[in-house]
Amino acid sequence: MLRTFQARREHWPLAAPFRISRGVKTAADVVAVDVGHDGHIGHGEAVPYARYGETLDSVLAQIESVAEAVRGGMTRIELMRALPPGAARNAIDCALWDLEAKLAGRSVAELLHQPEPSPVVIALTVSLDEPEAMGRAAAAMNGAPVIKVKVDAVQPEACLRAVRAAAPDAQLIVDPNEGWTFELLRDIQPVLQELNVALVEQPLPAEEDHQLSGFNPAIPICADESCHVAADLDDLAGRYQVVNIKLDKTGGLTEALDLLAAARSRGFGVMIGCMVSSSLSIAPALLLAGEAEFVDLDGPLWLKADHVGGVRLEAGKLTPAAPGFWGTPCPQAMAAPSD
């Protein structure tokens, strides 16, 4: 099999700054991959993440290291052996899934023997800011059923109270992005209970996970930065109750499916998450959303402009992309990113 193959960087400006405890984003800088064969092209996208030592250049270099093998017919299983989990492998893996579906004339869901993705309730994110501004942002969500609140260690209680006052009926997910200490996590438990928080995501730095052993939280704790692949679950047992599956961490849909099955077999709850990205990153993740208790796939909603035919938000639910966008057999051209 001889394929065409190319990778490129794309820049997608955001409509508003996205702030977390580690910094601020004003654009989604992604790597896009196209793999072609027999008149069909499979597309994939990944977001290099500095937290894991990735840059656009390093991810493109990883992709280039296997480019000839991909052109020569590398399979998804061979790809998993050739590259470590991360953005580079994700972009190629998702492109190979898309190409496989188009060549077969069937959707990826059909290839997996599962239902097609359907509209799903997602968490909308309130990024880190002063409490009053976060309250206004939550109020502007007009009754969103699920809100994810980015916090740090400076004034988390004030931020959470402002959001809860503005969104009294929303399910709240709290995400410190590794920004808390164990003492803060322990001491804030009564506040989390009072505000009826549903989940706390990665409160401690990943290297401090051992402090969670034996801790009995009032609110379930979700592993994000601490959970990348199925092999991580042994270390997370007894520390976390939920795991966040992101394709940029697993290195693609192939490993994400394995992680989902392994998490369920071990009794973990599941969140499906994403980076700030375009709809091309979200379409594969939606194949997992029906199996999750929490779905956090609002990445494209932060963009000034997204791909034509991408996902869209309707009444608090994320609607899958148009037929032919990704993972279905009818090709559809996608809009170029804005400068």
N, C-alpha and C positions, 0 to 999 in steps of 0.2 A: 504494500500500500504506500503510495506517495501522496503526501498532503502538502498543502500550503500552510504557512504558519507565520504569524507576525504578532509582535507585542508593542504597545505604545503607552505613553503616559497621557492622562487626560486631567483637565482642571475644571472643576465644577464649583463656581462661586456659590456661597450660601446667601440666603435672604437676610439672615441675622447671625451674629456671632454665637458660637456654640461653646459654652464654658463648662469645664469640669474642674475637679480639684487639681489636675495636673497642668492645665493651661487652656488656651482659647484657640478655636479653629474658625477661620473665615472662608474656607474652601475645602472641598473634598478633592484631594489629589490621589488619583487612582491609577492602577495599571490595567489596561484592557488587552485581551488576547483574542485573536481570531484563528481558528483551525479549520481549514477547508479541504473538502474531498468530493469529487464527482459532482461538482456544481453546487454543493451545499457548504455553508459556513456556520460553524459553531462559535458562540461568543461566550466569553467569561470576563469577570472583573474581580479585582481584589484591591484592598486598601492596606498599603504598607503602614505598620504601626510602630512608632518610635519606642513605645514601651517594651517591645520585644526586639529592639535593635534593628528594626527594618527601616529602610529608606526607599524612595523610588529607584535610585540607582542600584541598591543592593538587590532589590526584588527583580529588576530587569536583568541583572547579571545572573541571578539564579535561573531565570527563565531561559536566558541565552545558553546556559550550560547544558540544557536538555533539548534545545531547539532542533538539532539534527535528528535526535531520537524521536521526537514528536513527529517531525516530517516523515520519518521512516516507518511510522505506525505504532509508536509506543502506546501501550494500553494504560488504562487507569491504574491497574494493579502495579504495573512496572513503574509508573510515575510515583506511586506511594513509596516504592523502594528507592527511587532515585533522588527525591527531594524530601526534606524534613517538613513537618507541619508548618504552615504559615501562608502568607499571602501569595507567593509565587506558585506554590502547588495548587492553591485554591483556584486561581485564575485559569490555569490549564485544565484542571479537573472539571470545572464547570463548563468550559468550552468543549471538552470531549463528550460530556453528557449531552450537551445541546446538539453537537454534531451527530452523535449516535441516534438521537431521536429523529433528527431530520432525515438521516439516511434510511432509517427504518420506517419512516412515514407514520410514526407513533409518538405520543408524548412521553416525556420522562416518567410521568406518573404511571402511564400504562406499562412502561418497561419495568417499573418497580411494583406493579400489580397493586396499586393503591388508588384511591379516588383523586380526581383532579382537585387542585387547591380551590378553596372557596373563600368568600369574604370572611375575615377574622378580626375580632376585636384586638386592637393593639394598644400598647402604652404610648402616650404622647409625652415627650420629655420637656420638663422645665429646667433650663440650664442654670448653672450657678450664678447668683447675683445677690444684691441686697434683698432682705426679706420682702420689703414692700414691692419691689419689682417682680419678684418671683410670684407673689400673690396676684399681681396684675396679669402676669403671663398665664397663670392657672385659670383666672377668671375669663380670659380671652379664649380659652379652649371650649367655652360654651357647653359645659356639661359632659366633657369627655369621660367615658366610663373608667378609664385607667390612666393614671398619671405617674410618670417616673420622675423623681425629684433628685437632681444632682446637688450634693452638699459637700462641704469640707468640714474641718474640725473647729472653725472659728465661731460660728453661731448656728449650728445645725438645728437646734430646737426652735429658734425664732423663724428660720426658713420654713421648717415643716409646719409650724403653726400658721404661718401666713398662707401657705398653699392649702392647708386643710380648711381654713376659714373661707377661702375663695372657692373651694371645690368640696363641699361637705359630703357629697355622695360618692365621690370617686374612690376607686381602689388605689391605694398609694404604694408605690415601690420606692424605696430609698436607696440611692447609690452614692456612696462616698468615694468610689474609685480608689480604694486602698488608703484613703486619707484619714482614717480613725486609728486610735489606739485601742487596745483591749479594754482599758479602764473606761474610756468614753463609751464604747459599745455596751459594756456592763451597766454603766450608770444611767444610760439613756433608755434602758428597757421600759421603765414605767411610762415614759413619754410616748414611746412607740406604741405601747398598748393603749394608752389614752386616746391617741390619734387614729387608732384602728389601722395601723400600717400592716400591709399584707406580706411584705418581703423586704429584707435588707440584703443588698447585693455587694459582695466583696468589701466588707468594711475595713479589713486589715490588709497590709501589704502581704503579698503571697508568701514571702519568706517567713512571715509571722503566723502562719496557719496553725502551728503547734499549740498556740495559746488557746485555740478553740476546742482542743481535746478536753472532754469532760464538761464543757460549758453547756448549760441547758437554756437556750434562748427562749424568750417569750414569743419572739417573731422568727420564723424560719430565715436562715441565712443561705444565700446563694453564692456559689463559687463562680467567679468570672475569670479574672486573671490567673487564678489557681487551677483552672480546668481547661485543657486544650484537647486532649485525646482520651480514648477509652482507658489507656494504660494509667492515666492519672487518678482514676477512681479509687484505687486501693488506698492512696494516701489521704483522700478526702472523706472517707467513711469515718463517722464519729465526730466530724468537724463541721460538715455542711449538710443541709437537708435538700438542697436544690442545686442544680448545675446549669450554667448558661452556655448553650451551644452556639458558637459563632463559626461560620465557614472560614473566615480568615484565620481563626485559631486552629481549627482542625486540619486545615489544608485542603478543604474541598468538601463537596457533598458526599463523596464515597466514605470518608472517615467520619463525617457527621452522622451518617446513618448508623455506623457501627457504635459511635458514642451514645446515640439515642437508645439503641437496643441494650447496650451494656448498662446505662444509667437506670433504665426501667427494671432490668433484672436485679439490680442492686438496691432498688427501693428509693432511688433519688427522684425528687420532683424535677421538672424540666422547664427551663426558659429557653426560647429561641431569640437570639440577639443579633445585632449587626453593628458595624461601624457607620459613620456618616458617609454615605455612598450614593450612587445612582440606583435606579430600579434594576439594573443588570445584576447587582449584588443581591438584591432582595428576592428576585424570582426563584432562584434555587432554594433559598431558605424557606420560602412559603410551603415547600413540599414537606417540611417538618412541623409546620405550625399547628396542624390539626392534632398533633400528639403532645402538645405542650400546655401546661397550666398558665404560663405567662408568655406573651409574645411581644417582643420589643423590636419592631422592624420599621421604625419611623425615619430611618436615615435619609431617604430621598425627599422627605417632606421638608427638610431644611434647605434644599437647593432652590436657587432662583429659578432654574429651569431644569427639567429632567428629560430623559429620552421620550420621544413620541411613542405613545402606546404603553407607557410604563404603568406601575401601580398607582393607585389613587385612593384618597381617603374619602369615605362616604359614611356619615353618621357614626363616627367612631370606629368604623371597620375599614381595614385595608383590603381593597379589591384587587385581585390578581391582574397582571398585565394582559394586554390584548392578545388574542391568538396570534401565534407566530413571533411573539417578542423573544421568548426564550423557552426552550424545552418543549416546543410543539413543532410540528412538521411544516408549517407554512411560513416561509421566510418573510420578514418585514424589515424594511430599512429603518434605521434608528437615527435620530437627530444628532448632529455633532454638538459637543459641549460648547458652552459660551466661553468667551475669553475672559 
